[in-house]
Amino acid sequence: MSETTETEVHDILVPTDGSKAAMEAARQAIDLAKKNDAAVHAMYVMDMGDAAFVAVPSDIAQTRKRLEKKGRGFTDDISELAAEAGVDCVTVVKSGIPEDEIIEYAEDEGVDLIVIGKRGRSDPDKPLVGSTTNRVLGRTEVPVRVV
């Protein structure tokens, strides 16, 4: 993993699932962005894997709509914090496998740093690092700050 100094940081990706750890990561990312005149990218990934077990296609559409609304709420919360701090914020809601979408977005958008919570809603009892955070750490060339 390459080293990035604070002066090189222009775009910071903050994946969120609305958890306490994700919001703390967002706060730290916003502070870092403010110090470096950088932008924050708040991202929620709808993991539709569980929707495959839904029998009726209209239920999948409803699940997708519900998850998208939830994701918009999470990313809007970060956007509001960024606005209060005078930091530009891009919000993104995608569908897919969380770690794949996080890594792809970071690479495609030229993100300089990923700031991610230690563990999210699906891993509240993990002693060290949650599964999505662990997979992002192991697969990306973009520097990662785990909060």
N, C-alpha and C positions, 0 to 999 in steps of 0.2 A: 504494500500500500504506500502510495507516495505521500510526502509531507506537503502540507499547504500552510503558508503563513497567513495570518489574518489579513495582510495587505493584498493578498491575491484573491480573496473571496469576493465574488460579485453576485453569485446566485447560490442560494441555500435551499435545499429541498427538505421539507418536513413532512414525512408520511404521518398520517393520523388515523386513529380508530376511535378518537374521542376519550381515550383513557387518561388517567392522571399523568402517567409517564409521557404520553404524547403531548399533552398540554405543557408540561414542564420543558420538554424538548423544544416546543414552539417558542416558549418564553426565552429560552437561551438562544435560539436561532435568531429571534427578533433583536435581542440585545447585540448579538454579533453583527447582524445586518446593519443595525444603526451605527455601530462603530466603524463600519467599513463602507458605508453608503452602498450597501448591497440590497438585492431583492430576495424576498422569501417566496418559495413555491409551496403552498399547502396542498397536500395530495391525499385523497382517500381512494382506496381500491376496493370495489365491490367484489368480494369473493363469491362468485355464483356457483361454486362447486356443490353446495347443498341444494341448490335449485334443481339439480338434475334428478333429485329424488321426488320432486313434486310431480304428481300424476297428470295434472291438467295444465296445458300450455298457458291458459289465462292466469293461472296461479303464478307461473314463472314471471309473466309480465308484471303482475302486482308486486311480487317480491322484488323485482328489479326496481320498480318505481319507488317502493318503500326504502330500499337500500340507498338509492340515489338521493332521495330526500334527506336521509340520515347523514349521508356523506357531505351533502351541501351544507347542512347545519354545522358539522364538525369543521369543514374548511372555512366557512363564514366566521366561526368563532375565532379562528386564527387570523383571518383577514381583519377583523375588528381590532384585535390586539395590535396587529401591525400598524393599522391606521392610527391608532392612539399614540404609537411610538414614532409616527412619521416615516414608516417603512413601506415601500411598495410591496404588494403581495399579489401573486397569481394564484388562483384556486383551480384545482383540477380534480375531477371525479372520473375514474376509469373503471372498467370491468376486467377482471382477469385474476391471475395468480399474483398475490400482493408483491412478493419479492421480484418476480419477473417484471411487473409494471414499474416498480420503483427503480430498478436498475436501468431498464430501457429508457424511462423518462429522463433520468439523470444523465445518461449518455447522450441522448438525442438533443437535450436542451443545454448541454455544456455546463451542467451544474458543477460547482467547485467543491461543495461539501453537502453531505447528507447528515442531518441531525435527527436522530431517531430515539424513541423511548426504549428503555431497556427491555420492557415486556409490555404487551398490550392486553386488551380485554380477553383474548383467547388464551393467554398464558399467565394469568395473575398469580399462580402459585409456583412458577418456575423459580428456582433459587438464584440463578445467575442471569441468563439472557434468554428471552423468548425465541420461539422458532423462526418467525419472520426476520427479526433482527439478526439472528445468527446466520441465516441464509444470505441476507444482504451483505453482512460483513465478509462472508466467505466467497462471494462471487463478484464483487464490484471492484473496479480500480479507482473509483471515486473515494476520497477520504471520508470516513464516517466518524461522527461523534456520537457515542451512545450515552444517553442521559438516564 
